[in-house]
Amino acid sequence: MIQTKGFPYKGNAVFPSPEKQDSGKYAACFTIRSGKDGAGEIRYARTMPTNEFDTRDEAISYILDFAGDWIDQNPA
């Protein structure tokens, strides 16, 4: 499932796209783009499932936590 809503954070936007795996769990895939509306360049993208969660909401929660930490550590 593709998530089109971006979550703005410190001049960037996080676009979660949790993907349901064959196991039934959700992979925490996402993109961080520059610009609060996400119109800028891609700053970080995770397309390979490295973390899996039982629910879509758990995956999105992880994504937002991870992305916030990443943005804090990698200011534009």
mmCIF file of the N, C-alpha and C atoms, coordinates in Angstrom:
data_MODEL
# 
_entry.id   MODEL 
# 
loop_
_atom_site.group_PDB 
_atom_site.id 
_atom_site.type_symbol 
_atom_site.label_atom_id 
_atom_site.label_alt_id 
_atom_site.label_comp_id 
_atom_site.label_asym_id 
_atom_site.label_entity_id 
_atom_site.label_seq_id 
_atom_site.pdbx_PDB_ins_code 
_atom_site.Cartn_x 
_atom_site.Cartn_y 
_atom_site.Cartn_z 
_atom_site.occupancy 
_atom_site.B_iso_or_equiv 
_atom_site.pdbx_formal_charge 
_atom_site.auth_seq_id 
_atom_site.auth_comp_id 
_atom_site.auth_asym_id 
_atom_site.auth_atom_id 
_atom_site.pdbx_PDB_model_num 
ATOM 1   N N  . MET A 1 1  ? 0.846  -1.176  0.000  1.00 0.00 ? 1  MET A N  1 
ATOM 2   C CA . MET A 1 1  ? 0.000  0.000   0.000  1.00 0.00 ? 1  MET A CA 1 
ATOM 3   C C  . MET A 1 1  ? 0.893  1.241   0.000  1.00 0.00 ? 1  MET A C  1 
ATOM 4   N N  . ILE A 1 2  ? 0.574  2.194   -0.827 1.00 0.00 ? 2  ILE A N  1 
ATOM 5   C CA . ILE A 1 2  ? 1.371  3.415   -0.917 1.00 0.00 ? 2  ILE A CA 1 
ATOM 6   C C  . ILE A 1 2  ? 0.696  4.502   -0.094 1.00 0.00 ? 2  ILE A C  1 
ATOM 7   N N  . GLN A 1 3  ? 1.480  5.100   0.775  1.00 0.00 ? 3  GLN A N  1 
ATOM 8   C CA . GLN A 1 3  ? 1.013  6.194   1.626  1.00 0.00 ? 3  GLN A CA 1 
ATOM 9   C C  . GLN A 1 3  ? 1.385  7.491   0.929  1.00 0.00 ? 3  GLN A C  1 
ATOM 10  N N  . THR A 1 4  ? 0.411  8.343   0.628  1.00 0.00 ? 4  THR A N  1 
ATOM 11  C CA . THR A 1 4  ? 0.712  9.578   -0.079 1.00 0.00 ? 4  THR A CA 1 
ATOM 12  C C  . THR A 1 4  ? 0.768  10.779  0.859  1.00 0.00 ? 4  THR A C  1 
ATOM 13  N N  . LYS A 1 5  ? 0.282  10.637  2.081  1.00 0.00 ? 5  LYS A N  1 
ATOM 14  C CA . LYS A 1 5  ? 0.307  11.742  3.036  1.00 0.00 ? 5  LYS A CA 1 
ATOM 15  C C  . LYS A 1 5  ? 1.682  11.851  3.661  1.00 0.00 ? 5  LYS A C  1 
ATOM 16  N N  . GLY A 1 6  ? 2.240  13.053  3.601  1.00 0.00 ? 6  GLY A N  1 
ATOM 17  C CA . GLY A 1 6  ? 3.526  13.293  4.223  1.00 0.00 ? 6  GLY A CA 1 
ATOM 18  C C  . GLY A 1 6  ? 3.342  13.897  5.608  1.00 0.00 ? 6  GLY A C  1 
ATOM 19  N N  . PHE A 1 7  ? 4.280  13.580  6.490  1.00 0.00 ? 7  PHE A N  1 
ATOM 20  C CA . PHE A 1 7  ? 4.277  14.127  7.836  1.00 0.00 ? 7  PHE A CA 1 
ATOM 21  C C  . PHE A 1 7  ? 5.439  15.109  7.930  1.00 0.00 ? 7  PHE A C  1 
ATOM 22  N N  . PRO A 1 8  ? 5.163  16.424  8.052  1.00 0.00 ? 8  PRO A N  1 
ATOM 23  C CA . PRO A 1 8  ? 6.240  17.414  8.094  1.00 0.00 ? 8  PRO A CA 1 
ATOM 24  C C  . PRO A 1 8  ? 7.011  17.352  9.411  1.00 0.00 ? 8  PRO A C  1 
ATOM 25  N N  . TYR A 1 9  ? 8.333  17.580  9.314  1.00 0.00 ? 9  TYR A N  1 
ATOM 26  C CA . TYR A 1 9  ? 9.182  17.633  10.497 1.00 0.00 ? 9  TYR A CA 1 
ATOM 27  C C  . TYR A 1 9  ? 10.451 18.408  10.169 1.00 0.00 ? 9  TYR A C  1 
ATOM 28  N N  . LYS A 1 10 ? 10.633 19.548  10.817 1.00 0.00 ? 10 LYS A N  1 
ATOM 29  C CA . LYS A 1 10 ? 11.840 20.372  10.685 1.00 0.00 ? 10 LYS A CA 1 
ATOM 30  C C  . LYS A 1 10 ? 12.279 20.599  9.240  1.00 0.00 ? 10 LYS A C  1 
ATOM 31  N N  . GLY A 1 11 ? 11.347 21.058  8.406  1.00 0.00 ? 11 GLY A N  1 
ATOM 32  C CA . GLY A 1 11 ? 11.685 21.388  7.024  1.00 0.00 ? 11 GLY A CA 1 
ATOM 33  C C  . GLY A 1 11 ? 11.791 20.192  6.091  1.00 0.00 ? 11 GLY A C  1 
ATOM 34  N N  . ASN A 1 12 ? 11.352 19.032  6.550  1.00 0.00 ? 12 ASN A N  1 
ATOM 35  C CA . ASN A 1 12 ? 11.343 17.814  5.740  1.00 0.00 ? 12 ASN A CA 1 
ATOM 36  C C  . ASN A 1 12 ? 9.946  17.219  5.809  1.00 0.00 ? 12 ASN A C  1 
ATOM 37  N N  . ALA A 1 13 ? 9.712  16.206  5.016  1.00 0.00 ? 13 ALA A N  1 
ATOM 38  C CA . ALA A 1 13 ? 8.454  15.470  5.088  1.00 0.00 ? 13 ALA A CA 1 
ATOM 39  C C  . ALA A 1 13 ? 8.761  13.976  5.028  1.00 0.00 ? 13 ALA A C  1 
ATOM 40  N N  . VAL A 1 14 ? 8.097  13.232  5.894  1.00 0.00 ? 14 VAL A N  1 
ATOM 41  C CA . VAL A 1 14 ? 8.269  11.784  5.969  1.00 0.00 ? 14 VAL A CA 1 
ATOM 42  C C  . VAL A 1 14 ? 7.050  11.147  5.315  1.00 0.00 ? 14 VAL A C  1 
ATOM 43  N N  . PHE A 1 15 ? 7.308  10.239  4.360  1.00 0.00 ? 15 PHE A N  1 
ATOM 44  C CA . PHE A 1 15 ? 6.239  9.548   3.647  1.00 0.00 ? 15 PHE A CA 1 
ATOM 45  C C  . PHE A 1 15 ? 6.310  8.051   3.954  1.00 0.00 ? 15 PHE A C  1 
ATOM 46  N N  . PRO A 1 16 ? 5.528  7.598   4.939  1.00 0.00 ? 16 PRO A N  1 
ATOM 47  C CA . PRO A 1 16 ? 5.518  6.166   5.252  1.00 0.00 ? 16 PRO A CA 1 
ATOM 48  C C  . PRO A 1 16 ? 4.861  5.371   4.124  1.00 0.00 ? 16 PRO A C  1 
ATOM 49  N N  . SER A 1 17 ? 5.380  4.201   3.865  1.00 0.00 ? 17 SER A N  1 
ATOM 50  C CA . SER A 1 17 ? 4.747  3.290   2.898  1.00 0.00 ? 17 SER A CA 1 
ATOM 51  C C  . SER A 1 17 ? 4.921  1.849   3.394  1.00 0.00 ? 17 SER A C  1 
ATOM 52  N N  . PRO A 1 18 ? 4.290  1.538   4.548  1.00 0.00 ? 18 PRO A N  1 
ATOM 53  C CA . PRO A 1 18 ? 4.422  0.190   5.085  1.00 0.00 ? 18 PRO A CA 1 
ATOM 54  C C  . PRO A 1 18 ? 3.882  -0.827  4.089  1.00 0.00 ? 18 PRO A C  1 
ATOM 55  N N  . GLU A 1 19 ? 4.636  -1.898  3.886  1.00 0.00 ? 19 GLU A N  1 
ATOM 56  C CA . GLU A 1 19 ? 4.258  -2.905  2.906  1.00 0.00 ? 19 GLU A CA 1 
ATOM 57  C C  . GLU A 1 19 ? 3.958  -4.222  3.606  1.00 0.00 ? 19 GLU A C  1 
ATOM 58  N N  . LYS A 1 20 ? 2.809  -4.794  3.292  1.00 0.00 ? 20 LYS A N  1 
ATOM 59  C CA . LYS A 1 20 ? 2.444  -6.077  3.885  1.00 0.00 ? 20 LYS A CA 1 
ATOM 60  C C  . LYS A 1 20 ? 3.263  -7.179  3.226  1.00 0.00 ? 20 LYS A C  1 
ATOM 61  N N  . GLN A 1 21 ? 3.925  -7.975  4.058  1.00 0.00 ? 21 GLN A N  1 
ATOM 62  C CA . GLN A 1 21 ? 4.786  -9.051  3.591  1.00 0.00 ? 21 GLN A CA 1 
ATOM 63  C C  . GLN A 1 21 ? 4.004  -10.362 3.492  1.00 0.00 ? 21 GLN A C  1 
ATOM 64  N N  . ASP A 1 22 ? 4.599  -11.351 2.865  1.00 0.00 ? 22 ASP A N  1 
ATOM 65  C CA . ASP A 1 22 ? 3.975  -12.665 2.761  1.00 0.00 ? 22 ASP A CA 1 
ATOM 66  C C  . ASP A 1 22 ? 3.694  -13.255 4.140  1.00 0.00 ? 22 ASP A C  1 
ATOM 67  N N  . SER A 1 23 ? 4.489  -12.874 5.125  1.00 0.00 ? 23 SER A N  1 
ATOM 68  C CA . SER A 1 23 ? 4.328  -13.368 6.490  1.00 0.00 ? 23 SER A CA 1 
ATOM 69  C C  . SER A 1 23 ? 3.099  -12.767 7.178  1.00 0.00 ? 23 SER A C  1 
ATOM 70  N N  . GLY A 1 24 ? 2.508  -11.739 6.548  1.00 0.00 ? 24 GLY A N  1 
ATOM 71  C CA . GLY A 1 24 ? 1.370  -11.046 7.139  1.00 0.00 ? 24 GLY A CA 1 
ATOM 72  C C  . GLY A 1 24 ? 1.774  -9.842  7.967  1.00 0.00 ? 24 GLY A C  1 
ATOM 73  N N  . LYS A 1 25 ? 3.068  -9.654  8.165  1.00 0.00 ? 25 LYS A N  1 
ATOM 74  C CA . LYS A 1 25 ? 3.571  -8.508  8.922  1.00 0.00 ? 25 LYS A CA 1 
ATOM 75  C C  . LYS A 1 25 ? 3.817  -7.339  7.971  1.00 0.00 ? 25 LYS A C  1 
ATOM 76  N N  . TYR A 1 26 ? 3.994  -6.155  8.563  1.00 0.00 ? 26 TYR A N  1 
ATOM 77  C CA . TYR A 1 26 ? 4.218  -4.948  7.775  1.00 0.00 ? 26 TYR A CA 1 
ATOM 78  C C  . TYR A 1 26 ? 5.674  -4.517  7.861  1.00 0.00 ? 26 TYR A C  1 
ATOM 79  N N  . ALA A 1 27 ? 6.282  -4.265  6.706  1.00 0.00 ? 27 ALA A N  1 
ATOM 80  C CA . ALA A 1 27 ? 7.656  -3.770  6.633  1.00 0.00 ? 27 ALA A CA 1 
ATOM 81  C C  . ALA A 1 27 ? 7.630  -2.249  6.737  1.00 0.00 ? 27 ALA A C  1 
ATOM 82  N N  . ALA A 1 28 ? 8.582  -1.707  7.490  1.00 0.00 ? 28 ALA A N  1 
ATOM 83  C CA . ALA A 1 28 ? 8.654  -0.264  7.718  1.00 0.00 ? 28 ALA A CA 1 
ATOM 84  C C  . ALA A 1 28 ? 9.441  0.414   6.599  1.00 0.00 ? 28 ALA A C  1 
ATOM 85  N N  . CYS A 1 29 ? 8.810  0.602   5.463  1.00 0.00 ? 29 CYS A N  1 
ATOM 86  C CA . CYS A 1 29 ? 9.416  1.294   4.324  1.00 0.00 ? 29 CYS A CA 1 
ATOM 87  C C  . CYS A 1 29 ? 8.929  2.746   4.318  1.00 0.00 ? 29 CYS A C  1 
ATOM 88  N N  . PHE A 1 30 ? 9.820  3.657   3.895  1.00 0.00 ? 30 PHE A N  1 
ATOM 89  C CA . PHE A 1 30 ? 9.455  5.074   3.909  1.00 0.00 ? 30 PHE A CA 1 
ATOM 90  C C  . PHE A 1 30 ? 10.475 5.893   3.134  1.00 0.00 ? 30 PHE A C  1 
ATOM 91  N N  . THR A 1 31 ? 10.115 7.164   2.917  1.00 0.00 ? 31 THR A N  1 
ATOM 92  C CA . THR A 1 31 ? 10.992 8.124   2.254  1.00 0.00 ? 31 THR A CA 1 
ATOM 93  C C  . THR A 1 31 ? 10.973 9.427   3.049  1.00 0.00 ? 31 THR A C  1 
ATOM 94  N N  . ILE A 1 32 ? 12.137 10.054  3.163  1.00 0.00 ? 32 ILE A N  1 
ATOM 95  C CA . ILE A 1 32 ? 12.236 11.395  3.740  1.00 0.00 ? 32 ILE A CA 1 
ATOM 96  C C  . ILE A 1 32 ? 12.627 12.325  2.597  1.00 0.00 ? 32 ILE A C  1 
ATOM 97  N N  . ARG A 1 33 ? 11.817 13.354  2.389  1.00 0.00 ? 33 ARG A N  1 
ATOM 98  C CA . ARG A 1 33 ? 12.090 14.330  1.331  1.00 0.00 ? 33 ARG A CA 1 
ATOM 99  C C  . ARG A 1 33 ? 12.266 15.702  1.959  1.00 0.00 ? 33 ARG A C  1 
ATOM 100 N N  . SER A 1 34 ? 13.085 16.532  1.339  1.00 0.00 ? 34 SER A N  1 
ATOM 101 C CA . SER A 1 34 ? 13.269 17.895  1.832  1.00 0.00 ? 34 SER A CA 1 
ATOM 102 C C  . SER A 1 34 ? 12.043 18.740  1.496  1.00 0.00 ? 34 SER A C  1 
ATOM 103 N N  . GLY A 1 35 ? 11.841 19.779  2.279  1.00 0.00 ? 35 GLY A N  1 
ATOM 104 C CA . GLY A 1 35 ? 10.671 20.645  2.111  1.00 0.00 ? 35 GLY A CA 1 
ATOM 105 C C  . GLY A 1 35 ? 9.520  20.140  2.951  1.00 0.00 ? 35 GLY A C  1 
ATOM 106 N N  . LYS A 1 36 ? 8.864  21.046  3.676  1.00 0.00 ? 36 LYS A N  1 
ATOM 107 C CA . LYS A 1 36 ? 7.795  20.604  4.573  1.00 0.00 ? 36 LYS A CA 1 
ATOM 108 C C  . LYS A 1 36 ? 6.630  19.955  3.823  1.00 0.00 ? 36 LYS A C  1 
ATOM 109 N N  . ASP A 1 37 ? 6.522  20.236  2.517  1.00 0.00 ? 37 ASP A N  1 
ATOM 110 C CA . ASP A 1 37 ? 5.487  19.592  1.709  1.00 0.00 ? 37 ASP A CA 1 
ATOM 111 C C  . ASP A 1 37 ? 6.033  18.381  0.950  1.00 0.00 ? 37 ASP A C  1 
ATOM 112 N N  . GLY A 1 38 ? 7.333  18.108  1.115  1.00 0.00 ? 38 GLY A N  1 
ATOM 113 C CA . GLY A 1 38 ? 7.946  16.957  0.461  1.00 0.00 ? 38 GLY A CA 1 
ATOM 114 C C  . GLY A 1 38 ? 8.235  17.152  -1.009 1.00 0.00 ? 38 GLY A C  1 
ATOM 115 N N  . ALA A 1 39 ? 8.241  18.398  -1.462 1.00 0.00 ? 39 ALA A N  1 
ATOM 116 C CA . ALA A 1 39 ? 8.448  18.672  -2.885 1.00 0.00 ? 39 ALA A CA 1 
ATOM 117 C C  . ALA A 1 39 ? 9.915  18.648  -3.288 1.00 0.00 ? 39 ALA A C  1 
ATOM 118 N N  . GLY A 1 40 ? 10.815 18.594  -2.313 1.00 0.00 ? 40 GLY A N  1 
ATOM 119 C CA . GLY A 1 40 ? 12.240 18.637  -2.610 1.00 0.00 ? 40 GLY A CA 1 
ATOM 120 C C  . GLY A 1 40 ? 12.830 17.267  -2.883 1.00 0.00 ? 40 GLY A C  1 
ATOM 121 N N  . GLU A 1 41 ? 14.138 17.207  -2.798 1.00 0.00 ? 41 GLU A N  1 
ATOM 122 C CA . GLU A 1 41 ? 14.874 15.977  -3.120 1.00 0.00 ? 41 GLU A CA 1 
ATOM 123 C C  . GLU A 1 41 ? 14.698 14.905  -2.037 1.00 0.00 ? 41 GLU A C  1 
ATOM 124 N N  . ILE A 1 42 ? 14.915 13.688  -2.437 1.00 0.00 ? 42 ILE A N  1 
ATOM 125 C CA . ILE A 1 42 ? 14.893 12.577  -1.487 1.00 0.00 ? 42 ILE A CA 1 
ATOM 126 C C  . ILE A 1 42 ? 16.161 12.645  -0.650 1.00 0.00 ? 42 ILE A C  1 
ATOM 127 N N  . ARG A 1 43 ? 15.988 12.660  0.667  1.00 0.00 ? 43 ARG A N  1 
ATOM 128 C CA . ARG A 1 43 ? 17.132 12.693  1.587  1.00 0.00 ? 43 ARG A CA 1 
ATOM 129 C C  . ARG A 1 43 ? 17.454 11.305  2.122  1.00 0.00 ? 43 ARG A C  1 
ATOM 130 N N  . TYR A 1 44 ? 16.446 10.448  2.223  1.00 0.00 ? 44 TYR A N  1 
ATOM 131 C CA . TYR A 1 44 ? 16.642 9.092   2.750  1.00 0.00 ? 44 TYR A CA 1 
ATOM 132 C C  . TYR A 1 44 ? 15.477 8.242   2.268  1.00 0.00 ? 44 TYR A C  1 
ATOM 133 N N  . ALA A 1 45 ? 15.764 7.018   1.890  1.00 0.00 ? 45 ALA A N  1 
ATOM 134 C CA . ALA A 1 45 ? 14.692 6.105   1.477  1.00 0.00 ? 45 ALA A CA 1 
ATOM 135 C C  . ALA A 1 45 ? 15.010 4.708   1.979  1.00 0.00 ? 45 ALA A C  1 
ATOM 136 N N  . ARG A 1 46 ? 14.026 4.076   2.548  1.00 0.00 ? 46 ARG A N  1 
ATOM 137 C CA . ARG A 1 46 ? 14.162 2.681   2.960  1.00 0.00 ? 46 ARG A CA 1 
ATOM 138 C C  . ARG A 1 46 ? 13.080 1.900   2.220  1.00 0.00 ? 46 ARG A C  1 
ATOM 139 N N  . THR A 1 47 ? 13.522 1.106   1.258  1.00 0.00 ? 47 THR A N  1 
ATOM 140 C CA . THR A 1 47 ? 12.586 0.323   0.453  1.00 0.00 ? 47 THR A CA 1 
ATOM 141 C C  . THR A 1 47 ? 12.673 -1.162  0.752  1.00 0.00 ? 47 THR A C  1 
ATOM 142 N N  . MET A 1 48 ? 13.761 -1.573  1.376  1.00 0.00 ? 48 MET A N  1 
ATOM 143 C CA . MET A 1 48 ? 13.914 -2.986  1.728  1.00 0.00 ? 48 MET A CA 1 
ATOM 144 C C  . MET A 1 48 ? 13.373 -3.203  3.139  1.00 0.00 ? 48 MET A C  1 
ATOM 145 N N  . PRO A 1 49 ? 12.639 -4.275  3.344  1.00 0.00 ? 49 PRO A N  1 
ATOM 146 C CA . PRO A 1 49 ? 12.097 -4.521  4.686  1.00 0.00 ? 49 PRO A CA 1 
ATOM 147 C C  . PRO A 1 49 ? 13.197 -4.920  5.671  1.00 0.00 ? 49 PRO A C  1 
ATOM 148 N N  . THR A 1 50 ? 13.518 -4.017  6.579  1.00 0.00 ? 50 THR A N  1 
ATOM 149 C CA . THR A 1 50 ? 14.521 -4.316  7.603  1.00 0.00 ? 50 THR A CA 1 
ATOM 150 C C  . THR A 1 50 ? 13.864 -4.545  8.960  1.00 0.00 ? 50 THR A C  1 
ATOM 151 N N  . ASN A 1 51 ? 12.717 -3.956  9.164  1.00 0.00 ? 51 ASN A N  1 
ATOM 152 C CA . ASN A 1 51 ? 11.957 -4.149  10.389 1.00 0.00 ? 51 ASN A CA 1 
ATOM 153 C C  . ASN A 1 51 ? 10.530 -4.515  10.005 1.00 0.00 ? 51 ASN A C  1 
ATOM 154 N N  . GLU A 1 52 ? 9.963  -5.501  10.702 1.00 0.00 ? 52 GLU A N  1 
ATOM 155 C CA . GLU A 1 52 ? 8.581  -5.905  10.432 1.00 0.00 ? 52 GLU A CA 1 
ATOM 156 C C  . GLU A 1 52 ? 7.754  -5.795  11.705 1.00 0.00 ? 52 GLU A C  1 
ATOM 157 N N  . PHE A 1 53 ? 6.497  -5.435  11.524 1.00 0.00 ? 53 PHE A N  1 
ATOM 158 C CA . PHE A 1 53 ? 5.589  -5.204  12.654 1.00 0.00 ? 53 PHE A CA 1 
ATOM 159 C C  . PHE A 1 53 ? 4.266  -5.908  12.401 1.00 0.00 ? 53 PHE A C  1 
ATOM 160 N N  . ASP A 1 54 ? 3.578  -6.215  13.496 1.00 0.00 ? 54 ASP A N  1 
ATOM 161 C CA . ASP A 1 54 ? 2.312  -6.943  13.396 1.00 0.00 ? 54 ASP A CA 1 
ATOM 162 C C  . ASP A 1 54 ? 1.205  -6.120  12.759 1.00 0.00 ? 54 ASP A C  1 
ATOM 163 N N  . THR A 1 55 ? 1.229  -4.797  12.982 1.00 0.00 ? 55 THR A N  1 
ATOM 164 C CA . THR A 1 55 ? 0.175  -3.947  12.425 1.00 0.00 ? 55 THR A CA 1 
ATOM 165 C C  . THR A 1 55 ? 0.778  -2.789  11.625 1.00 0.00 ? 55 THR A C  1 
ATOM 166 N N  . ARG A 1 56 ? -0.043 -2.243  10.763 1.00 0.00 ? 56 ARG A N  1 
ATOM 167 C CA . ARG A 1 56 ? 0.355  -1.076  9.957  1.00 0.00 ? 56 ARG A CA 1 
ATOM 168 C C  . ARG A 1 56 ? 0.645  0.120   10.863 1.00 0.00 ? 56 ARG A C  1 
ATOM 169 N N  . ASP A 1 57 ? -0.185 0.312   11.890 1.00 0.00 ? 57 ASP A N  1 
ATOM 170 C CA . ASP A 1 57 ? 0.009  1.436   12.808 1.00 0.00 ? 57 ASP A CA 1 
ATOM 171 C C  . ASP A 1 57 ? 1.337  1.333   13.558 1.00 0.00 ? 57 ASP A C  1 
ATOM 172 N N  . GLU A 1 58 ? 1.727  0.120   13.958 1.00 0.00 ? 58 GLU A N  1 
ATOM 173 C CA . GLU A 1 58 ? 3.021  -0.060  14.625 1.00 0.00 ? 58 GLU A CA 1 
ATOM 174 C C  . GLU A 1 58 ? 4.165  0.291   13.679 1.00 0.00 ? 58 GLU A C  1 
ATOM 175 N N  . ALA A 1 59 ? 4.028  -0.090  12.419 1.00 0.00 ? 59 ALA A N  1 
ATOM 176 C CA . ALA A 1 59 ? 5.063  0.220   11.430 1.00 0.00 ? 59 ALA A CA 1 
ATOM 177 C C  . ALA A 1 59 ? 5.175  1.733   11.236 1.00 0.00 ? 59 ALA A C  1 
ATOM 178 N N  . ILE A 1 60 ? 4.052  2.417   11.129 1.00 0.00 ? 60 ILE A N  1 
ATOM 179 C CA . ILE A 1 60 ? 4.076  3.876   10.939 1.00 0.00 ? 60 ILE A CA 1 
ATOM 180 C C  . ILE A 1 60 ? 4.661  4.563   12.166 1.00 0.00 ? 60 ILE A C  1 
ATOM 181 N N  . SER A 1 61 ? 4.321  4.101   13.355 1.00 0.00 ? 61 SER A N  1 
ATOM 182 C CA . SER A 1 61 ? 4.884  4.676   14.574 1.00 0.00 ? 61 SER A CA 1 
ATOM 183 C C  . SER A 1 61 ? 6.408  4.546   14.584 1.00 0.00 ? 61 SER A C  1 
ATOM 184 N N  . TYR A 1 62 ? 6.916  3.374   14.226 1.00 0.00 ? 62 TYR A N  1 
ATOM 185 C CA . TYR A 1 62 ? 8.364  3.171   14.151 1.00 0.00 ? 62 TYR A CA 1 
ATOM 186 C C  . TYR A 1 62 ? 8.986  4.103   13.108 1.00 0.00 ? 62 TYR A C  1 
ATOM 187 N N  . ILE A 1 63 ? 8.353  4.186   11.944 1.00 0.00 ? 63 ILE A N  1 
ATOM 188 C CA . ILE A 1 63 ? 8.867  5.025   10.861 1.00 0.00 ? 63 ILE A CA 1 
ATOM 189 C C  . ILE A 1 63 ? 9.006  6.473   11.324 1.00 0.00 ? 63 ILE A C  1 
ATOM 190 N N  . LEU A 1 64 ? 7.978  7.007   11.960 1.00 0.00 ? 64 LEU A N  1 
ATOM 191 C CA . LEU A 1 64 ? 8.014  8.404   12.392 1.00 0.00 ? 64 LEU A CA 1 
ATOM 192 C C  . LEU A 1 64 ? 9.064  8.624   13.467 1.00 0.00 ? 64 LEU A C  1 
ATOM 193 N N  . ASP A 1 65 ? 9.212  7.687   14.384 1.00 0.00 ? 65 ASP A N  1 
ATOM 194 C CA . ASP A 1 65 ? 10.260 7.796   15.411 1.00 0.00 ? 65 ASP A CA 1 
ATOM 195 C C  . ASP A 1 65 ? 11.647 7.761   14.770 1.00 0.00 ? 65 ASP A C  1 
ATOM 196 N N  . PHE A 1 66 ? 11.877 6.778   13.900 1.00 0.00 ? 66 PHE A N  1 
ATOM 197 C CA . PHE A 1 66 ? 13.178 6.638   13.247 1.00 0.00 ? 66 PHE A CA 1 
ATOM 198 C C  . PHE A 1 66 ? 13.492 7.875   12.414 1.00 0.00 ? 66 PHE A C  1 
ATOM 199 N N  . ALA A 1 67 ? 12.518 8.314   11.614 1.00 0.00 ? 67 ALA A N  1 
ATOM 200 C CA . ALA A 1 67 ? 12.733 9.451   10.720 1.00 0.00 ? 67 ALA A CA 1 
ATOM 201 C C  . ALA A 1 67 ? 13.030 10.722  11.509 1.00 0.00 ? 67 ALA A C  1 
ATOM 202 N N  . GLY A 1 68 ? 12.322 10.945  12.614 1.00 0.00 ? 68 GLY A N  1 
ATOM 203 C CA . GLY A 1 68 ? 12.587 12.116  13.438 1.00 0.00 ? 68 GLY A CA 1 
ATOM 204 C C  . GLY A 1 68 ? 14.010 12.109  13.974 1.00 0.00 ? 68 GLY A C  1 
ATOM 205 N N  . ASP A 1 69 ? 14.457 10.961  14.460 1.00 0.00 ? 69 ASP A N  1 
ATOM 206 C CA . ASP A 1 69 ? 15.832 10.838  14.954 1.00 0.00 ? 69 ASP A CA 1 
ATOM 207 C C  . ASP A 1 69 ? 16.831 11.071  13.821 1.00 0.00 ? 69 ASP A C  1 
ATOM 208 N N  . TRP A 1 70 ? 16.556 10.500  12.648 1.00 0.00 ? 70 TRP A N  1 
ATOM 209 C CA . TRP A 1 70 ? 17.470 10.648  11.508 1.00 0.00 ? 70 TRP A CA 1 
ATOM 210 C C  . TRP A 1 70 ? 17.575 12.114  11.095 1.00 0.00 ? 70 TRP A C  1 
ATOM 211 N N  . ILE A 1 71 ? 16.440 12.784  11.010 1.00 0.00 ? 71 ILE A N  1 
ATOM 212 C CA . ILE A 1 71 ? 16.438 14.205  10.617 1.00 0.00 ? 71 ILE A CA 1 
ATOM 213 C C  . ILE A 1 71 ? 17.200 15.036  11.654 1.00 0.00 ? 71 ILE A C  1 
ATOM 214 N N  . ASP A 1 72 ? 16.988 14.731  12.937 1.00 0.00 ? 72 ASP A N  1 
ATOM 215 C CA . ASP A 1 72 ? 17.706 15.468  13.989 1.00 0.00 ? 72 ASP A CA 1 
ATOM 216 C C  . ASP A 1 72 ? 19.213 15.299  13.860 1.00 0.00 ? 72 ASP A C  1 
ATOM 217 N N  . GLN A 1 73 ? 19.656 14.124  13.474 1.00 0.00 ? 73 GLN A N  1 
ATOM 218 C CA . GLN A 1 73 ? 21.087 13.823  13.365 1.00 0.00 ? 73 GLN A CA 1 
ATOM 219 C C  . GLN A 1 73 ? 21.693 14.247  12.025 1.00 0.00 ? 73 GLN A C  1 
ATOM 220 N N  . ASN A 1 74 ? 20.846 14.518  11.041 1.00 0.00 ? 74 ASN A N  1 
ATOM 221 C CA . ASN A 1 74 ? 21.307 14.886  9.698  1.00 0.00 ? 74 ASN A CA 1 
ATOM 222 C C  . ASN A 1 74 ? 20.593 16.137  9.211  1.00 0.00 ? 74 ASN A C  1 
ATOM 223 N N  . PRO A 1 75 ? 20.828 17.279  9.866  1.00 0.00 ? 75 PRO A N  1 
ATOM 224 C CA . PRO A 1 75 ? 20.139 18.498  9.438  1.00 0.00 ? 75 PRO A CA 1 
ATOM 225 C C  . PRO A 1 75 ? 20.536 18.863  8.009  1.00 0.00 ? 75 PRO A C  1 
ATOM 226 N N  . ALA A 1 76 ? 19.615 19.496  7.333  1.00 0.00 ? 76 ALA A N  1 
ATOM 227 C CA . ALA A 1 76 ? 19.852 19.880  5.928  1.00 0.00 ? 76 ALA A CA 1 
ATOM 228 C C  . ALA A 1 76 ? 20.898 20.946  5.806  1.00 0.00 ? 76 ALA A C  1 
# 
